[in-house]
Amino acid sequence: MERNWSVGTKYLNDKTRLIVVGITGREASQVVAESEALYPGFIKVGVTPGKGGTEVAGVPVFNTVKEALSSPEGKDVNTGLVYVPPASVKDAVIELIDAGIKLIYIVTEHVPIRDT
């Protein structure tokens, strides 16, 4: 099925497999639920420290990026989506980069300029 991506970028396609960092937050959980209803299966795993073992709209949640990517569900992940508070963006992005994720979208507003 052809996907109509609301992000509007040439880098998202039918081979995109997402990890959502901050998946249990208010905005992220809403976006995940809507996305899974329209395009089931492209969001593979989510991460929120302390919330591992739960699910958001059927997407398994893990405590760390490493744990998520080591899971059977996370094996094909190739793109990161970051929905964390501004002060946590830098650490979230470093964790994704250290895990080998090369394409990362940061949705967070007001990220400290020195963290960009």
PDB file as gemmi writes it, atoms N, CA and C in Angstrom:
CRYST1    1.000    1.000    1.000  90.00  90.00  90.00 P 1                      
ATOM      1  N   MET A   1       0.840  -1.175   0.000  1.00  0.00           N  
ATOM      2  CA  MET A   1       0.000   0.000   0.000  1.00  0.00           C  
ATOM      3  C   MET A   1       0.891   1.246   0.000  1.00  0.00           C  
ATOM      4  N   GLU A   2       0.616   2.176  -0.852  1.00  0.00           N  
ATOM      5  CA  GLU A   2       1.333   3.452  -0.899  1.00  0.00           C  
ATOM      6  C   GLU A   2       0.932   4.274   0.320  1.00  0.00           C  
ATOM      7  N   ARG A   3       1.894   4.847   0.982  1.00  0.00           N  
ATOM      8  CA  ARG A   3       1.595   5.651   2.168  1.00  0.00           C  
ATOM      9  C   ARG A   3       1.622   7.129   1.834  1.00  0.00           C  
ATOM     10  N   ASN A   4       0.706   7.875   2.393  1.00  0.00           N  
ATOM     11  CA  ASN A   4       0.651   9.318   2.225  1.00  0.00           C  
ATOM     12  C   ASN A   4       1.217   9.941   3.497  1.00  0.00           C  
ATOM     13  N   TRP A   5       2.491  10.246   3.495  1.00  0.00           N  
ATOM     14  CA  TRP A   5       3.174  10.711   4.701  1.00  0.00           C  
ATOM     15  C   TRP A   5       2.856  12.167   4.983  1.00  0.00           C  
ATOM     16  N   SER A   6       2.384  12.432   6.199  1.00  0.00           N  
ATOM     17  CA  SER A   6       2.078  13.806   6.574  1.00  0.00           C  
ATOM     18  C   SER A   6       3.348  14.610   6.808  1.00  0.00           C  
ATOM     19  N   VAL A   7       4.458  13.941   7.056  1.00  0.00           N  
ATOM     20  CA  VAL A   7       5.720  14.646   7.280  1.00  0.00           C  
ATOM     21  C   VAL A   7       6.181  15.312   5.986  1.00  0.00           C  
ATOM     22  N   GLY A   8       5.815  14.746   4.854  1.00  0.00           N  
ATOM     23  CA  GLY A   8       6.127  15.354   3.568  1.00  0.00           C  
ATOM     24  C   GLY A   8       7.606  15.319   3.229  1.00  0.00           C  
ATOM     25  N   THR A   9       8.242  14.197   3.389  1.00  0.00           N  
ATOM     26  CA  THR A   9       9.656  14.104   3.081  1.00  0.00           C  
ATOM     27  C   THR A   9       9.941  12.930   2.164  1.00  0.00           C  
ATOM     28  N   LYS A  10      10.950  13.075   1.353  1.00  0.00           N  
ATOM     29  CA  LYS A  10      11.313  12.006   0.426  1.00  0.00           C  
ATOM     30  C   LYS A  10      12.011  10.839   1.110  1.00  0.00           C  
ATOM     31  N   TYR A  11      12.390  11.000   2.362  1.00  0.00           N  
ATOM     32  CA  TYR A  11      13.133   9.951   3.057  1.00  0.00           C  
ATOM     33  C   TYR A  11      12.239   8.911   3.722  1.00  0.00           C  
ATOM     34  N   LEU A  12      10.959   9.179   3.836  1.00  0.00           N  
ATOM     35  CA  LEU A  12      10.035   8.205   4.410  1.00  0.00           C  
ATOM     36  C   LEU A  12       9.340   7.470   3.282  1.00  0.00           C  
ATOM     37  N   ASN A  13       9.346   6.147   3.362  1.00  0.00           N  
ATOM     38  CA  ASN A  13       8.713   5.347   2.318  1.00  0.00           C  
ATOM     39  C   ASN A  13       8.273   4.009   2.904  1.00  0.00           C  
ATOM     40  N   ASP A  14       7.888   3.087   2.057  1.00  0.00           N  
ATOM     41  CA  ASP A  14       7.382   1.798   2.529  1.00  0.00           C  
ATOM     42  C   ASP A  14       8.443   0.932   3.196  1.00  0.00           C  
ATOM     43  N   LYS A  15       9.705   1.321   3.098  1.00  0.00           N  
ATOM     44  CA  LYS A  15      10.778   0.576   3.767  1.00  0.00           C  
ATOM     45  C   LYS A  15      11.144   1.191   5.119  1.00  0.00           C  
ATOM     46  N   THR A  16      10.520   2.301   5.464  1.00  0.00           N  
ATOM     47  CA  THR A  16      10.782   2.967   6.736  1.00  0.00           C  
ATOM     48  C   THR A  16      10.250   2.121   7.886  1.00  0.00           C  
ATOM     49  N   ARG A  17      11.098   1.923   8.888  1.00  0.00           N  
ATOM     50  CA  ARG A  17      10.729   1.203  10.107  1.00  0.00           C  
ATOM     51  C   ARG A  17      11.158   2.081  11.277  1.00  0.00           C  
ATOM     52  N   LEU A  18      10.183   2.571  12.039  1.00  0.00           N  
ATOM     53  CA  LEU A  18      10.433   3.596  13.049  1.00  0.00           C  
ATOM     54  C   LEU A  18      10.581   3.077  14.473  1.00  0.00           C  
ATOM     55  N   ILE A  19      11.457   3.782  15.203  1.00  0.00           N  
ATOM     56  CA  ILE A  19      11.503   3.715  16.655  1.00  0.00           C  
ATOM     57  C   ILE A  19      11.086   5.100  17.137  1.00  0.00           C  
ATOM     58  N   VAL A  20      10.167   5.163  18.086  1.00  0.00           N  
ATOM     59  CA  VAL A  20       9.696   6.443  18.619  1.00  0.00           C  
ATOM     60  C   VAL A  20      10.228   6.586  20.039  1.00  0.00           C  
ATOM     61  N   VAL A  21      11.086   7.573  20.241  1.00  0.00           N  
ATOM     62  CA  VAL A  21      11.634   7.839  21.574  1.00  0.00           C  
ATOM     63  C   VAL A  21      10.714   8.848  22.254  1.00  0.00           C  
ATOM     64  N   GLY A  22      10.219   8.487  23.434  1.00  0.00           N  
ATOM     65  CA  GLY A  22       9.232   9.314  24.120  1.00  0.00           C  
ATOM     66  C   GLY A  22       7.817   8.910  23.739  1.00  0.00           C  
ATOM     67  N   ILE A  23       7.641   7.661  23.379  1.00  0.00           N  
ATOM     68  CA  ILE A  23       6.378   7.162  22.823  1.00  0.00           C  
ATOM     69  C   ILE A  23       5.193   7.280  23.777  1.00  0.00           C  
ATOM     70  N   THR A  24       5.418   7.291  25.078  1.00  0.00           N  
ATOM     71  CA  THR A  24       4.292   7.326  26.014  1.00  0.00           C  
ATOM     72  C   THR A  24       3.831   8.736  26.353  1.00  0.00           C  
ATOM     73  N   GLY A  25       4.503   9.740  25.822  1.00  0.00           N  
ATOM     74  CA  GLY A  25       4.069  11.118  26.050  1.00  0.00           C  
ATOM     75  C   GLY A  25       2.729  11.398  25.386  1.00  0.00           C  
ATOM     76  N   ARG A  26       2.077  12.466  25.808  1.00  0.00           N  
ATOM     77  CA  ARG A  26       0.742  12.801  25.319  1.00  0.00           C  
ATOM     78  C   ARG A  26       0.689  12.914  23.803  1.00  0.00           C  
ATOM     79  N   GLU A  27       1.531  13.748  23.227  1.00  0.00           N  
ATOM     80  CA  GLU A  27       1.495  13.965  21.783  1.00  0.00           C  
ATOM     81  C   GLU A  27       1.961  12.728  21.016  1.00  0.00           C  
ATOM     82  N   ALA A  28       3.051  12.126  21.453  1.00  0.00           N  
ATOM     83  CA  ALA A  28       3.583  10.954  20.744  1.00  0.00           C  
ATOM     84  C   ALA A  28       2.588   9.804  20.749  1.00  0.00           C  
ATOM     85  N   SER A  29       1.965   9.535  21.878  1.00  0.00           N  
ATOM     86  CA  SER A  29       1.028   8.409  21.935  1.00  0.00           C  
ATOM     87  C   SER A  29      -0.177   8.645  21.037  1.00  0.00           C  
ATOM     88  N   GLN A  30      -0.597   9.898  20.907  1.00  0.00           N  
ATOM     89  CA  GLN A  30      -1.706  10.222  20.004  1.00  0.00           C  
ATOM     90  C   GLN A  30      -1.290  10.015  18.546  1.00  0.00           C  
ATOM     91  N   VAL A  31      -0.106  10.494  18.191  1.00  0.00           N  
ATOM     92  CA  VAL A  31       0.397  10.337  16.823  1.00  0.00           C  
ATOM     93  C   VAL A  31       0.576   8.857  16.487  1.00  0.00           C  
ATOM     94  N   VAL A  32       1.110   8.089  17.422  1.00  0.00           N  
ATOM     95  CA  VAL A  32       1.314   6.656  17.194  1.00  0.00           C  
ATOM     96  C   VAL A  32      -0.031   5.964  16.978  1.00  0.00           C  
ATOM     97  N   ALA A  33      -1.012   6.269  17.812  1.00  0.00           N  
ATOM     98  CA  ALA A  33      -2.331   5.643  17.664  1.00  0.00           C  
ATOM     99  C   ALA A  33      -2.947   5.970  16.307  1.00  0.00           C  
ATOM    100  N   GLU A  34      -2.869   7.233  15.894  1.00  0.00           N  
ATOM    101  CA  GLU A  34      -3.417   7.632  14.594  1.00  0.00           C  
ATOM    102  C   GLU A  34      -2.650   6.970  13.450  1.00  0.00           C  
ATOM    103  N   SER A  35      -1.333   6.953  13.548  1.00  0.00           N  
ATOM    104  CA  SER A  35      -0.502   6.365  12.495  1.00  0.00           C  
ATOM    105  C   SER A  35      -0.738   4.869  12.367  1.00  0.00           C  
ATOM    106  N   GLU A  36      -0.838   4.187  13.484  1.00  0.00           N  
ATOM    107  CA  GLU A  36      -1.066   2.742  13.450  1.00  0.00           C  
ATOM    108  C   GLU A  36      -2.447   2.412  12.887  1.00  0.00           C  
ATOM    109  N   ALA A  37      -3.423   3.287  13.114  1.00  0.00           N  
ATOM    110  CA  ALA A  37      -4.757   3.058  12.550  1.00  0.00           C  
ATOM    111  C   ALA A  37      -4.734   3.199  11.027  1.00  0.00           C  
ATOM    112  N   LEU A  38      -3.970   4.164  10.525  1.00  0.00           N  
ATOM    113  CA  LEU A  38      -3.906   4.418   9.080  1.00  0.00           C  
ATOM    114  C   LEU A  38      -2.903   3.521   8.369  1.00  0.00           C  
ATOM    115  N   TYR A  39      -1.724   3.359   8.961  1.00  0.00           N  
ATOM    116  CA  TYR A  39      -0.623   2.623   8.334  1.00  0.00           C  
ATOM    117  C   TYR A  39      -0.034   1.628   9.325  1.00  0.00           C  
ATOM    118  N   PRO A  40      -0.746   0.566   9.625  1.00  0.00           N  
ATOM    119  CA  PRO A  40      -0.270  -0.358  10.662  1.00  0.00           C  
ATOM    120  C   PRO A  40       1.077  -0.992  10.328  1.00  0.00           C  
ATOM    121  N   GLY A  41       1.921  -1.057  11.362  1.00  0.00           N  
ATOM    122  CA  GLY A  41       3.161  -1.808  11.236  1.00  0.00           C  
ATOM    123  C   GLY A  41       4.425  -1.052  10.919  1.00  0.00           C  
ATOM    124  N   PHE A  42       4.369   0.225  10.559  1.00  0.00           N  
ATOM    125  CA  PHE A  42       5.625   0.896  10.248  1.00  0.00           C  
ATOM    126  C   PHE A  42       6.305   1.440  11.498  1.00  0.00           C  
ATOM    127  N   ILE A  43       5.579   1.627  12.587  1.00  0.00           N  
ATOM    128  CA  ILE A  43       6.196   1.968  13.873  1.00  0.00           C  
ATOM    129  C   ILE A  43       6.429   0.641  14.582  1.00  0.00           C  
ATOM    130  N   LYS A  44       7.691   0.277  14.723  1.00  0.00           N  
ATOM    131  CA  LYS A  44       8.040  -1.046  15.241  1.00  0.00           C  
ATOM    132  C   LYS A  44       8.175  -1.096  16.753  1.00  0.00           C  
ATOM    133  N   VAL A  45       8.839  -0.092  17.334  1.00  0.00           N  
ATOM    134  CA  VAL A  45       9.101  -0.089  18.775  1.00  0.00           C  
ATOM    135  C   VAL A  45       9.106   1.342  19.291  1.00  0.00           C  
ATOM    136  N   GLY A  46       8.948   1.455  20.606  1.00  0.00           N  
ATOM    137  CA  GLY A  46       9.027   2.756  21.253  1.00  0.00           C  
ATOM    138  C   GLY A  46       9.897   2.665  22.489  1.00  0.00           C  
ATOM    139  N   VAL A  47      10.334   3.831  22.955  1.00  0.00           N  
ATOM    140  CA  VAL A  47      11.198   3.901  24.137  1.00  0.00           C  
ATOM    141  C   VAL A  47      10.709   4.993  25.072  1.00  0.00           C  
ATOM    142  N   THR A  48      10.542   4.638  26.326  1.00  0.00           N  
ATOM    143  CA  THR A  48      10.345   5.589  27.410  1.00  0.00           C  
ATOM    144  C   THR A  48      10.963   4.949  28.646  1.00  0.00           C  
ATOM    145  N   PRO A  49      12.009   5.557  29.220  1.00  0.00           N  
ATOM    146  CA  PRO A  49      12.632   4.979  30.412  1.00  0.00           C  
ATOM    147  C   PRO A  49      11.602   4.763  31.524  1.00  0.00           C  
ATOM    148  N   GLY A  50      11.647   3.583  32.120  1.00  0.00           N  
ATOM    149  CA  GLY A  50      10.738   3.263  33.212  1.00  0.00           C  
ATOM    150  C   GLY A  50       9.384   2.732  32.774  1.00  0.00           C  
ATOM    151  N   LYS A  51       9.118   2.708  31.470  1.00  0.00           N  
ATOM    152  CA  LYS A  51       7.815   2.228  30.980  1.00  0.00           C  
ATOM    153  C   LYS A  51       7.946   0.976  30.121  1.00  0.00           C  
ATOM    154  N   GLY A  52       9.129   0.359  30.135  1.00  0.00           N  
ATOM    155  CA  GLY A  52       9.337  -0.865  29.376  1.00  0.00           C  
ATOM    156  C   GLY A  52       8.344  -1.941  29.779  1.00  0.00           C  
ATOM    157  N   GLY A  53       7.922  -2.737  28.804  1.00  0.00           N  
ATOM    158  CA  GLY A  53       6.961  -3.794  29.062  1.00  0.00           C  
ATOM    159  C   GLY A  53       5.523  -3.382  28.815  1.00  0.00           C  
ATOM    160  N   THR A  54       5.295  -2.113  28.514  1.00  0.00           N  
ATOM    161  CA  THR A  54       3.950  -1.648  28.193  1.00  0.00           C  
ATOM    162  C   THR A  54       3.812  -1.540  26.677  1.00  0.00           C  
ATOM    163  N   GLU A  55       2.659  -1.094  26.225  1.00  0.00           N  
ATOM    164  CA  GLU A  55       2.412  -0.894  24.797  1.00  0.00           C  
ATOM    165  C   GLU A  55       1.663   0.412  24.583  1.00  0.00           C  
ATOM    166  N   VAL A  56       1.855   0.994  23.406  1.00  0.00           N  
ATOM    167  CA  VAL A  56       1.074   2.148  22.959  1.00  0.00           C  
ATOM    168  C   VAL A  56       0.507   1.772  21.599  1.00  0.00           C  
ATOM    169  N   ALA A  57      -0.807   1.656  21.516  1.00  0.00           N  
ATOM    170  CA  ALA A  57      -1.488   1.291  20.267  1.00  0.00           C  
ATOM    171  C   ALA A  57      -0.900   0.016  19.654  1.00  0.00           C  
ATOM    172  N   GLY A  58      -0.548  -0.933  20.511  1.00  0.00           N  
ATOM    173  CA  GLY A  58       0.005  -2.197  20.034  1.00  0.00           C  
ATOM    174  C   GLY A  58       1.496  -2.194  19.772  1.00  0.00           C  
ATOM    175  N   VAL A  59       2.146  -1.041  19.944  1.00  0.00           N  
ATOM    176  CA  VAL A  59       3.595  -0.924  19.732  1.00  0.00           C  
ATOM    177  C   VAL A  59       4.292  -1.183  21.070  1.00  0.00           C  
ATOM    178  N   PRO A  60       5.212  -2.148  21.125  1.00  0.00           N  
ATOM    179  CA  PRO A  60       5.892  -2.443  22.387  1.00  0.00           C  
ATOM    180  C   PRO A  60       6.825  -1.312  22.815  1.00  0.00           C  
ATOM    181  N   VAL A  61       6.839  -1.061  24.125  1.00  0.00           N  
ATOM    182  CA  VAL A  61       7.664   0.002  24.705  1.00  0.00           C  
ATOM    183  C   VAL A  61       8.810  -0.633  25.490  1.00  0.00           C  
ATOM    184  N   PHE A  62      10.004  -0.063  25.324  1.00  0.00           N  
ATOM    185  CA  PHE A  62      11.206  -0.532  26.006  1.00  0.00           C  
ATOM    186  C   PHE A  62      11.810   0.614  26.805  1.00  0.00           C  
ATOM    187  N   ASN A  63      12.727   0.282  27.722  1.00  0.00           N  
ATOM    188  CA  ASN A  63      13.357   1.294  28.570  1.00  0.00           C  
ATOM    189  C   ASN A  63      14.493   2.038  27.880  1.00  0.00           C  
ATOM    190  N   THR A  64      15.165   1.399  26.930  1.00  0.00           N  
ATOM    191  CA  THR A  64      16.296   2.021  26.234  1.00  0.00           C  
ATOM    192  C   THR A  64      16.224   1.711  24.740  1.00  0.00           C  
ATOM    193  N   VAL A  65      16.920   2.509  23.958  1.00  0.00           N  
ATOM    194  CA  VAL A  65      17.006   2.273  22.516  1.00  0.00           C  
ATOM    195  C   VAL A  65      17.696   0.938  22.259  1.00  0.00           C  
ATOM    196  N   LYS A  66      18.778   0.676  22.969  1.00  0.00           N  
ATOM    197  CA  LYS A  66      19.519  -0.580  22.780  1.00  0.00           C  
ATOM    198  C   LYS A  66      18.624  -1.788  23.028  1.00  0.00           C  
ATOM    199  N   GLU A  67      17.857  -1.741  24.098  1.00  0.00           N  
ATOM    200  CA  GLU A  67      16.932  -2.826  24.427  1.00  0.00           C  
ATOM    201  C   GLU A  67      15.878  -2.989  23.322  1.00  0.00           C  
ATOM    202  N   ALA A  68      15.352  -1.876  22.834  1.00  0.00           N  
ATOM    203  CA  ALA A  68      14.325  -1.917  21.781  1.00  0.00           C  
ATOM    204  C   ALA A  68      14.869  -2.516  20.494  1.00  0.00           C  
ATOM    205  N   LEU A  69      16.067  -2.091  20.109  1.00  0.00           N  
ATOM    206  CA  LEU A  69      16.641  -2.568  18.851  1.00  0.00           C  
ATOM    207  C   LEU A  69      17.146  -4.005  18.946  1.00  0.00           C  
ATOM    208  N   SER A  70      17.353  -4.493  20.158  1.00  0.00           N  
ATOM    209  CA  SER A  70      17.770  -5.885  20.360  1.00  0.00           C  
ATOM    210  C   SER A  70      16.583  -6.844  20.361  1.00  0.00           C  
ATOM    211  N   SER A  71      15.386  -6.293  20.414  1.00  0.00           N  
ATOM    212  CA  SER A  71      14.181  -7.127  20.443  1.00  0.00           C  
ATOM    213  C   SER A  71      13.841  -7.621  19.041  1.00  0.00           C  
ATOM    214  N   PRO A  72      13.063  -8.693  18.938  1.00  0.00           N  
ATOM    215  CA  PRO A  72      12.634  -9.163  17.610  1.00  0.00           C  
ATOM    216  C   PRO A  72      11.869  -8.091  16.834  1.00  0.00           C  
ATOM    217  N   GLU A  73      11.062  -7.298  17.529  1.00  0.00           N  
ATOM    218  CA  GLU A  73      10.286  -6.244  16.864  1.00  0.00           C  
ATOM    219  C   GLU A  73      11.175  -5.123  16.338  1.00  0.00           C  
ATOM    220  N   GLY A  74      12.312  -4.900  16.981  1.00  0.00           N  
ATOM    221  CA  GLY A  74      13.170  -3.776  16.625  1.00  0.00           C  
ATOM    222  C   GLY A  74      14.275  -4.077  15.642  1.00  0.00           C  
ATOM    223  N   LYS A  75      14.352  -5.302  15.161  1.00  0.00           N  
ATOM    224  CA  LYS A  75      15.494  -5.704  14.333  1.00  0.00           C  
ATOM    225  C   LYS A  75      15.599  -4.971  13.004  1.00  0.00           C  
ATOM    226  N   ASP A  76      14.497  -4.520  12.427  1.00  0.00           N  
ATOM    227  CA  ASP A  76      14.529  -3.852  11.119  1.00  0.00           C  
ATOM    228  C   ASP A  76      14.436  -2.332  11.201  1.00  0.00           C  
ATOM    229  N   VAL A  77      14.489  -1.772  12.400  1.00  0.00           N  
ATOM    230  CA  VAL A  77      14.334  -0.322  12.564  1.00  0.00           C  
ATOM    231  C   VAL A  77      15.464   0.416  11.857  1.00  0.00           C  
ATOM    232  N   ASN A  78      15.109   1.456  11.104  1.00  0.00           N  
ATOM    233  CA  ASN A  78      16.112   2.233  10.373  1.00  0.00           C  
ATOM    234  C   ASN A  78      15.942   3.741  10.522  1.00  0.00           C  
ATOM    235  N   THR A  79      14.939   4.176  11.276  1.00  0.00           N  
ATOM    236  CA  THR A  79      14.649   5.602  11.403  1.00  0.00           C  
ATOM    237  C   THR A  79      14.173   5.898  12.817  1.00  0.00           C  
ATOM    238  N   GLY A  80      14.614   7.032  13.365  1.00  0.00           N  
ATOM    239  CA  GLY A  80      14.195   7.441  14.695  1.00  0.00           C  
ATOM    240  C   GLY A  80      13.285   8.650  14.650  1.00  0.00           C  
ATOM    241  N   LEU A  81      12.328   8.677  15.554  1.00  0.00           N  
ATOM    242  CA  LEU A  81      11.417   9.802  15.714  1.00  0.00           C  
ATOM    243  C   LEU A  81      11.465  10.191  17.181  1.00  0.00           C  
ATOM    244  N   VAL A  82      11.832  11.441  17.467  1.00  0.00           N  
ATOM    245  CA  VAL A  82      12.071  11.877  18.843  1.00  0.00           C  
ATOM    246  C   VAL A  82      10.960  12.814  19.308  1.00  0.00           C  
ATOM    247  N   TYR A  83      10.250  12.400  20.356  1.00  0.00           N  
ATOM    248  CA  TYR A  83       9.193  13.173  21.003  1.00  0.00           C  
ATOM    249  C   TYR A  83       9.517  13.269  22.489  1.00  0.00           C  
ATOM    250  N   VAL A  84      10.550  13.986  22.848  1.00  0.00           N  
ATOM    251  CA  VAL A  84      10.913  14.134  24.256  1.00  0.00           C  
ATOM    252  C   VAL A  84      11.001  15.616  24.593  1.00  0.00           C  
ATOM    253  N   PRO A  85      11.000  15.964  25.885  1.00  0.00           N  
ATOM    254  CA  PRO A  85      11.151  17.368  26.269  1.00  0.00           C  
ATOM    255  C   PRO A  85      12.483  17.933  25.765  1.00  0.00           C  
ATOM    256  N   PRO A  86      12.555  19.253  25.565  1.00  0.00           N  
ATOM    257  CA  PRO A  86      13.758  19.877  25.004  1.00  0.00           C  
ATOM    258  C   PRO A  86      15.059  19.495  25.705  1.00  0.00           C  
ATOM    259  N   ALA A  87      15.054  19.415  27.012  1.00  0.00           N  
ATOM    260  CA  ALA A  87      16.282  19.109  27.752  1.00  0.00           C  
ATOM    261  C   ALA A  87      16.752  17.666  27.542  1.00  0.00           C  
ATOM    262  N   SER A  88      15.892  16.813  27.002  1.00  0.00           N  
ATOM    263  CA  SER A  88      16.236  15.401  26.798  1.00  0.00           C  
ATOM    264  C   SER A  88      16.585  15.059  25.359  1.00  0.00           C  
ATOM    265  N   VAL A  89      16.430  16.004  24.439  1.00  0.00           N  
ATOM    266  CA  VAL A  89      16.645  15.726  23.017  1.00  0.00           C  
ATOM    267  C   VAL A  89      18.070  15.268  22.740  1.00  0.00           C  
ATOM    268  N   LYS A  90      19.049  15.976  23.267  1.00  0.00           N  
ATOM    269  CA  LYS A  90      20.447  15.640  22.988  1.00  0.00           C  
ATOM    270  C   LYS A  90      20.755  14.195  23.371  1.00  0.00           C  
ATOM    271  N   ASP A  91      20.369  13.788  24.570  1.00  0.00           N  
ATOM    272  CA  ASP A  91      20.638  12.419  25.017  1.00  0.00           C  
ATOM    273  C   ASP A  91      19.897  11.394  24.161  1.00  0.00           C  
ATOM    274  N   ALA A  92      18.663  11.702  23.783  1.00  0.00           N  
ATOM    275  CA  ALA A  92      17.883  10.780  22.948  1.00  0.00           C  
ATOM    276  C   ALA A  92      18.542  10.590  21.586  1.00  0.00           C  
ATOM    277  N   VAL A  93      18.994  11.679  20.995  1.00  0.00           N  
ATOM    278  CA  VAL A  93      19.632  11.605  19.679  1.00  0.00           C  
ATOM    279  C   VAL A  93      20.965  10.857  19.761  1.00  0.00           C  
ATOM    280  N   ILE A  94      21.744  11.126  20.788  1.00  0.00           N  
ATOM    281  CA  ILE A  94      23.019  10.412  20.960  1.00  0.00           C  
ATOM    282  C   ILE A  94      22.772   8.917  21.123  1.00  0.00           C  
ATOM    283  N   GLU A  95      21.742   8.560  21.882  1.00  0.00           N  
ATOM    284  CA  GLU A  95      21.421   7.144  22.071  1.00  0.00           C  
ATOM    285  C   GLU A  95      21.047   6.490  20.734  1.00  0.00           C  
ATOM    286  N   LEU A  96      20.292   7.196  19.901  1.00  0.00           N  
ATOM    287  CA  LEU A  96      19.924   6.665  18.579  1.00  0.00           C  
ATOM    288  C   LEU A  96      21.148   6.532  17.673  1.00  0.00           C  
ATOM    289  N   ILE A  97      21.993   7.555  17.658  1.00  0.00           N  
ATOM    290  CA  ILE A  97      23.202   7.516  16.823  1.00  0.00           C  
ATOM    291  C   ILE A  97      24.122   6.382  17.274  1.00  0.00           C  
ATOM    292  N   ASP A  98      24.325   6.264  18.584  1.00  0.00           N  
ATOM    293  CA  ASP A  98      25.176   5.191  19.111  1.00  0.00           C  
ATOM    294  C   ASP A  98      24.648   3.801  18.742  1.00  0.00           C  
ATOM    295  N   ALA A  99      23.338   3.701  18.545  1.00  0.00           N  
ATOM    296  CA  ALA A  99      22.727   2.420  18.182  1.00  0.00           C  
ATOM    297  C   ALA A  99      22.739   2.177  16.672  1.00  0.00           C  
ATOM    298  N   GLY A 100      23.258   3.146  15.908  1.00  0.00           N  
ATOM    299  CA  GLY A 100      23.377   2.957  14.466  1.00  0.00           C  
ATOM    300  C   GLY A 100      22.251   3.534  13.633  1.00  0.00           C  
ATOM    301  N   ILE A 101      21.342   4.269  14.250  1.00  0.00           N  
ATOM    302  CA  ILE A 101      20.249   4.894  13.497  1.00  0.00           C  
ATOM    303  C   ILE A 101      20.795   6.141  12.815  1.00  0.00           C  
ATOM    304  N   LYS A 102      20.657   6.198  11.493  1.00  0.00           N  
ATOM    305  CA  LYS A 102      21.252   7.295  10.722  1.00  0.00           C  
ATOM    306  C   LYS A 102      20.264   8.394  10.339  1.00  0.00           C  
ATOM    307  N   LEU A 103      18.979   8.084  10.318  1.00  0.00           N  
ATOM    308  CA  LEU A 103      17.963   9.075   9.968  1.00  0.00           C  
ATOM    309  C   LEU A 103      17.095   9.314  11.190  1.00  0.00           C  
ATOM    310  N   ILE A 104      17.112  10.555  11.691  1.00  0.00           N  
ATOM    311  CA  ILE A 104      16.414  10.887  12.932  1.00  0.00           C  
ATOM    312  C   ILE A 104      15.600  12.154  12.722  1.00  0.00           C  
ATOM    313  N   TYR A 105      14.318  12.085  13.059  1.00  0.00           N  
ATOM    314  CA  TYR A 105      13.438  13.251  13.021  1.00  0.00           C  
ATOM    315  C   TYR A 105      13.192  13.701  14.447  1.00  0.00           C  
ATOM    316  N   ILE A 106      13.399  14.992  14.698  1.00  0.00           N  
ATOM    317  CA  ILE A 106      13.180  15.559  16.031  1.00  0.00           C  
ATOM    318  C   ILE A 106      11.953  16.451  15.945  1.00  0.00           C  
ATOM    319  N   VAL A 107      10.910  16.083  16.671  1.00  0.00           N  
ATOM    320  CA  VAL A 107       9.655  16.814  16.623  1.00  0.00           C  
ATOM    321  C   VAL A 107       9.607  17.893  17.702  1.00  0.00           C  
ATOM    322  N   THR A 108      10.451  17.797  18.687  1.00  0.00           N  
ATOM    323  CA  THR A 108      10.467  18.687  19.842  1.00  0.00           C  
ATOM    324  C   THR A 108      10.758  20.132  19.469  1.00  0.00           C  
ATOM    325  N   GLU A 109      10.007  21.055  20.059  1.00  0.00           N  
ATOM    326  CA  GLU A 109      10.262  22.488  19.889  1.00  0.00           C  
ATOM    327  C   GLU A 109      11.170  22.988  21.011  1.00  0.00           C  
ATOM    328  N   HIS A 110      11.792  24.128  20.783  1.00  0.00           N  
ATOM    329  CA  HIS A 110      12.586  24.845  21.792  1.00  0.00           C  
ATOM    330  C   HIS A 110      13.784  24.045  22.302  1.00  0.00           C  
ATOM    331  N   VAL A 111      14.437  23.325  21.402  1.00  0.00           N  
ATOM    332  CA  VAL A 111      15.646  22.594  21.769  1.00  0.00           C  
ATOM    333  C   VAL A 111      16.756  23.614  22.024  1.00  0.00           C  
ATOM    334  N   PRO A 112      17.504  23.481  23.127  1.00  0.00           N  
ATOM    335  CA  PRO A 112      18.589  24.428  23.395  1.00  0.00           C  
ATOM    336  C   PRO A 112      19.552  24.508  22.210  1.00  0.00           C  
ATOM    337  N   ILE A 113      19.903  25.706  21.815  1.00  0.00           N  
ATOM    338  CA  ILE A 113      20.710  25.939  20.616  1.00  0.00           C  
ATOM    339  C   ILE A 113      22.039  25.190  20.674  1.00  0.00           C  
ATOM    340  N   ARG A 114      22.634  25.072  21.835  1.00  0.00           N  
ATOM    341  CA  ARG A 114      23.921  24.372  21.960  1.00  0.00           C  
ATOM    342  C   ARG A 114      23.779  22.859  21.857  1.00  0.00           C  
ATOM    343  N   ASP A 115      22.554  22.368  21.884  1.00  0.00           N  
ATOM    344  CA  ASP A 115      22.312  20.931  21.740  1.00  0.00           C  
ATOM    345  C   ASP A 115      22.024  20.537  20.299  1.00  0.00           C  
ATOM    346  N   THR A 116      21.983  21.518  19.397  1.00  0.00           N  
ATOM    347  CA  THR A 116      21.627  21.208  18.004  1.00  0.00           C  
ATOM    348  C   THR A 116      22.849  20.946  17.157  1.00  0.00           C  
TER     349      THR A 116                                                      
END                                                                             
